[in-house]
Amino acid sequence: DAGVTQSPTHLIKTRGQQVTLRCSPKSGHDTVSWYQQALGQGPQFIFQYYEEEERQRGNFPDRFSGHQFPNYSSELNVNALLLGDSALYLCASTPRGFSRLDYGYTFGSGTRLTVV
Amino acid sequence: AQTVTQSQPEMSVQEAETVTLSCTYDTSESDYYLFWYKQPPSRQMILVIRQEAYKQQNATENRFSVNFQKAAKSFSLKISDSQLGDAAMYFCAYRSRGEGAQKLVFGQGTRLTINP
């Protein structure tokens, strides 16, 4: 049973460029969340997608956008990259309609984005 | 808004000894979930243990146990019989009980080193 897969694993971009990160959720999961983890920090919630719509959003600028496809996979897009966008981007999936006994998130290994 | 604080940036322990990692949180909610996640160098967040706020009994998973003090808003993790494989970043996280897949709010993390 495949877990959450993210691609690419590493990426180097130049300031001002645009980047797209991809995530395939765990089998049976339909909700995908994205987190940004700066070096030495805890992950920060970016946004969450369910039924191909953004459901929740953290305190991130509009340069950060996303998409969810009918097969539940998701993309994170960042426009006009800044040096401060350098971070590990984690994707987490979960079943939407979970009960009290099933509230776990499965995380991918992340994409390390370096902006130069 | 909820916040999670981990006041120990780094901790170290001798192999086979016991170590306790601290976490405090702030919330006005009465029902929520708390988690400890482990992040090894592979970068993937791995769930260690979870606690439901309405349960007074502290959660235990093999060598891992928590001390949940709801009134004090404290949630510490105790690792008994520490093993070299326990070395990692440990994150405390909070999740609201609300409808759907609520976001995780993470602390800043504690780097745990195991000395052989």
Interface residues (C-beta under 8 A of the other chain):
Chain A: T31 S33 Y35 G40 Q41 G42 P43 Q44 F45 Q48 Y50 R55 Q56 G58 L88 L90 A92 T94 R96 F98 R100 Y103 G104 Y105 F107 G108 S109 G110 R112
Chain B: V4 Q6 Y33 S42 R43 Q44 M45 I46 L47 R50 E52 F91 R95 G100 A101 Q102 K103 L104 V105 F106 G107 Q108 G109
